[in-house]
Amino acid sequence: MTAVQELVYASIAEVSEKVKRREVSPVELTDLMLARIEQLDPKLHSYYTVLKDEVRAAARQAEAEIRRGQHRGPLHGIPIGIKDIYESGRTTCGSKPLVGICRGERLHRG
């Protein structure tokens, strides 16, 4: 198994320890996961919205904090996906009738 495959299939606890010990950077980890989403999501349709710019910025910030010795806990620097039943951006709650709903407002389709 390659190092990349090990990260992809490792538990959050294992990856968290690698980030804490600076064996893998949050930026590397985030880029790996974004690449995997790009590779697999056209077939799986698992993600409704991917916030690439925001997650990369957060990874850079986490990496800088960890380098300064400001590790904040086991999820610091770990990219996560949020199920679309939580209103954290565009969402359908997995329901076709809600397509076009964003933060409670109906989007107009032209």
C-alpha positions as CSV (number, residue, x, y, z in Angstrom):
1,M,0.0,0.0,0.0
2,T,1.4,3.4,-0.9
3,A,1.7,6.3,1.5
4,V,-1.3,8.0,-0.2
5,Q,-3.4,4.9,0.1
6,E,-2.5,4.6,3.8
7,L,-3.8,8.2,4.4
8,V,-7.0,7.7,2.5
9,Y,-7.9,4.5,4.4
10,A,-6.5,5.5,7.8
11,S,-8.8,6.4,10.6
12,I,-9.2,10.0,11.7
13,A,-7.3,9.2,14.9
14,E,-4.3,7.8,12.9
15,V,-4.3,10.8,10.5
16,S,-4.7,13.2,13.4
17,E,-1.6,11.8,15.1
18,K,0.4,12.2,11.8
19,V,-0.7,15.8,11.5
20,K,0.1,16.5,15.2
21,R,3.6,15.0,14.7
22,R,4.0,16.9,11.5
23,E,4.4,13.7,9.4
24,V,1.7,15.0,7.1
25,S,0.6,18.6,6.6
26,P,-3.0,19.7,6.6
27,V,-2.4,21.2,3.2
28,E,-1.1,17.9,1.8
29,L,-4.0,16.0,3.4
30,T,-6.6,18.5,2.0
31,D,-5.1,18.4,-1.5
32,L,-5.2,14.6,-1.3
33,M,-8.8,14.5,-0.3
34,L,-9.8,17.1,-2.9
35,A,-8.1,15.1,-5.6
36,R,-9.9,12.0,-4.5
37,I,-13.2,13.8,-4.6
38,E,-12.5,15.0,-8.1
39,Q,-11.6,11.5,-9.2
40,L,-14.5,9.6,-7.6
41,D,-17.4,12.1,-7.3
42,P,-18.4,12.1,-11.0
43,K,-19.3,8.4,-10.4
44,L,-20.5,8.5,-6.8
45,H,-22.2,11.9,-6.7
46,S,-21.4,12.1,-3.0
47,Y,-20.9,15.9,-2.7
48,Y,-23.4,18.6,-3.5
49,T,-20.9,21.4,-2.8
50,V,-17.2,21.3,-2.5
51,L,-15.7,24.5,-1.0
52,K,-12.2,24.1,-2.4
53,D,-10.9,27.6,-1.8
54,E,-12.3,27.8,1.7
55,V,-11.0,24.4,2.7
56,R,-7.5,25.1,1.3
57,A,-7.4,28.4,3.2
58,A,-8.4,26.7,6.4
59,A,-5.7,24.0,5.8
60,R,-3.0,26.7,5.3
61,Q,-4.1,28.4,8.5
62,A,-4.1,25.1,10.5
63,E,-0.7,24.2,9.1
64,A,0.7,27.6,10.2
65,E,-0.8,27.2,13.7
66,I,0.5,23.7,14.1
67,R,4.0,24.8,13.0
68,R,3.9,27.5,15.7
69,G,3.1,24.8,18.3
70,Q,-0.6,25.8,18.5
71,H,-2.1,22.4,17.9
72,R,-5.7,22.7,19.1
73,G,-6.9,19.1,19.2
74,P,-7.5,15.9,17.3
75,L,-9.5,17.5,14.5
76,H,-7.2,20.4,13.9
77,G,-6.0,20.3,10.3
78,I,-8.3,17.3,9.4
79,P,-10.6,18.0,6.4
80,I,-14.2,16.8,6.8
81,G,-17.3,16.4,4.8
82,I,-20.6,17.6,6.1
83,K,-23.8,15.8,5.2
84,D,-26.1,18.1,3.3
85,I,-28.9,17.8,5.9
86,Y,-26.9,20.4,7.9
87,E,-27.3,24.0,6.6
88,S,-23.7,24.9,6.1
89,G,-24.1,26.1,2.5
90,R,-26.2,25.0,-0.5
91,T,-28.2,22.0,0.6
92,T,-31.1,19.8,-0.6
93,C,-31.2,17.6,2.5
94,G,-31.0,14.8,0.0
95,S,-34.5,15.7,-1.3
96,K,-35.3,16.6,-5.0
97,P,-38.1,19.0,-4.0
98,L,-35.5,21.1,-2.2
99,V,-33.2,21.5,-5.2
100,G,-32.7,25.3,-5.5
101,I,-33.1,26.0,-1.8
102,C,-30.1,27.8,-0.3
103,R,-30.2,28.9,3.3
104,G,-34.0,28.8,3.3
105,E,-34.5,31.0,0.2
106,R,-35.7,29.6,-3.1
107,L,-33.3,30.3,-5.9
108,H,-35.0,31.4,-9.1
109,R,-34.2,29.3,-12.2
110,G,-34.5,31.1,-15.5
